[in-house]
């Protein structure tokens, strides 16, 4: 490890960045940084974002040992690093050997909110999230950071990680735009409309049928910033309950953000504060209502947009989160707001780590459904562990019912949690249609048997193991 004085916070950084640089440019954590990107991904793409040609090194595609590669690379002259940062997700190949450098290691946990991308060319296993967590444990990263998915940090903590944090925007490259006061009365949407974005496609398609001043296009980040800056309303929709970068690309350009409502666990409401810096919708009808409202009350939209624009450059800019990371790693300092334990389910999740396999198996499949289905109706029987209910509540479009007698008092005593749960009498449960049914083998509800109308079911045994499910396949041994 290099001789780094914490006061300078200019460490020699090795960053693994397996994303096309022209799509998402690699963030700069230090002026003394080497960035690795697989040759097939990086070749001919986006090198203008790197300070010099020597700072980006083409690495192998697929799983590889990053330490061995660095030692053998002629492009990396100085083999000594103060910090190793690996961006990885449920899609990524595995970067191994990070501990061999003998310096702190950071995982930037990317897309854990995706389902299995049904209908796409990318296919994940049934156990995509648990497999990713297993890889993270294997590498034993010293720090785990997510820029998108605060609501998933508790999974890392329950798996055994001590240092977990949400640092929004830390990997975002900002394209600034001058403030435009006189905006055009139009609704802007910029982004891909592909099968992996079913809700986005549904909403945009519905809006196109109405007589609204809607502009839908794709373009570069510079083109996006221009569109957002000049439009009265800029529309966003998360892929699956995540705080995506589009929220902040709109705000940093001076646009008024109208985006979908996320769960209490996401951190969105505390950070972006709907009604102060943006506004949110929960359904198509509410989206249409708010678009019409702000087209008629444009001064309110501009006021929020300006307030958010100023806030972005004074407190939200990615450079502040990079500084937070450096202070955390080299000084042990991090504001409590960004720590994983600030999420209200955190301690409940970590105290039930013994159930992690059952919990993940259920959550992975329900999260898949949530990506591709507008509403989900889920019933949990009275004897199921309350932590399973807590896990599912970060999916914002999920309607969660519990059988009467369920131990609601064992959940964190927070109105944001209690407001999401509806109690149903046992005799009424079998009369409803369910998307997902989660029951214990010896529960009263099991006596109804085939009387239930449910697409999918999980049946738990006496030790809360999954004894039957028509959603998942058992792990191969």
Phi, psi and omega in degrees: 000141181290163179275089185254128172270124185301334183294331183280326181049038171240068183288162171276115189247137170249118182247127171263120187228090186271038183236139178307121184298337179279345177271303172230105181299143178296135179290155178256113180264341182198153174288348179250060188240140170246129182248129177257136176215134181305139187304315184293337180271320187274336192303117176077009186243126161059020183292347179295343180281347182266144188297316176219162182296333180287346184277344178246126183240131179282126184249172180294154172266134184100183180296137177200162179270111186292327180292312180298321179297315181298322181292328184268347185284129175285342181281337180259101185284313181264114185272001186264125181233150177264340184204134175244125181240128181239119170273126180211159181209185179294344180268337196285153164293164187262123174269120187248167173078018184296328183290341184294341181288340179073023179230170179301144179238140182235131170262123167267102184279111184276239191280094171256355182270348176293148164277209182270015176053059181303133178084359178262175179280349179266123181242126177253161178285170176301330188250046189298319181285317179294325176295320179296317178296325178296318176299316181298321177293321179301316179281342175052053180301143180287328182224140176240126183232135172239134175270344187244320199242067175306325184291351178257357182298328182297334177294319178295318179296319180292337177278347175125357180283135182267325185252096180233140184209153174255115178237083185301139176077000188301333180252021180265137173261116187278131171251100185284157176215142178298152180291130177249115184281316183268097184263151178282142180282078178216159179253118186258135170227126178233127178157173180282143173243081185242169182300338180281356177241061186298321181291319178301315179297318180298313183293312182295320178299319179293320180294327179297336181281349183260162178273072180239150179282068186266133176241119180241125181202170170244158180178178179288171178294328176293318177294323178296314181300320179296317180296313181295320183296326186263354182261144179292319182233134175240123187266138175226154175214124180294158177285315183201056176083013182262156172272093184279165184294337182302326176309313187273336173295323176295311184294316183293337177273353180093015178275160174270121185271123170238110189225170183284148180288131179255177183281166177300332185282345185287336185087357185300312186295325178285329185272305186265349172042083178306137184096342178250311182246349184193186170219162187226161177225155179246346184209169178298316182297321179290324177298313180298317180300317183285326175300313180297322180297312184285334173294329178272338182236060187297332182295328178291319178297316181293322179298314179293320180299317181292319179299317180291321179300315179293320180295322181302311186279344178266333185220334188261349184306142181307332182299331179287326179285327173299317177298320177301317181297315181296319177296322181293312184288316189258346179237350181074023183245128177206128177304141182303328183304326185269351181286147181302328183290352178287345178281133194292343179267358191304307186288328175296319181295313182291331180282352177239038179293340178294340180259016190300323182293314178297315183298314181294319181300321178288312185298317181304314184287320179291324176298321174304309181299321182298327180293326190251002182230132185296317178228143177235133179246115188237136176242132177240128183283167193294334185266359180287150179300129180303334181298332177296320177295315179301319180302318188283343188286356176273002175268106195293335183261014181271130174261113189249124178245145173235149177290144177304137186100350177297143186281068179299328182295344178278349177279158175306134183280081182221132185299330180294331175279310185298327181292342182272351188249132176244135181264137182230135177299146183303319183293339181269341188299320186281353180274347183265162172262131184240147171277320181222134177239127179238114186222160172269150186300324184256015178291160175300324183296334181294340180291341179283338175051236186289358178292340179287141172250102184215137179290318186225151183216144169238128175245125182259146176274188184296334178260018179064022171277155178279115180262341175202141171201140174265014179255331189233158173256147178295153175295141175287146182252000000 
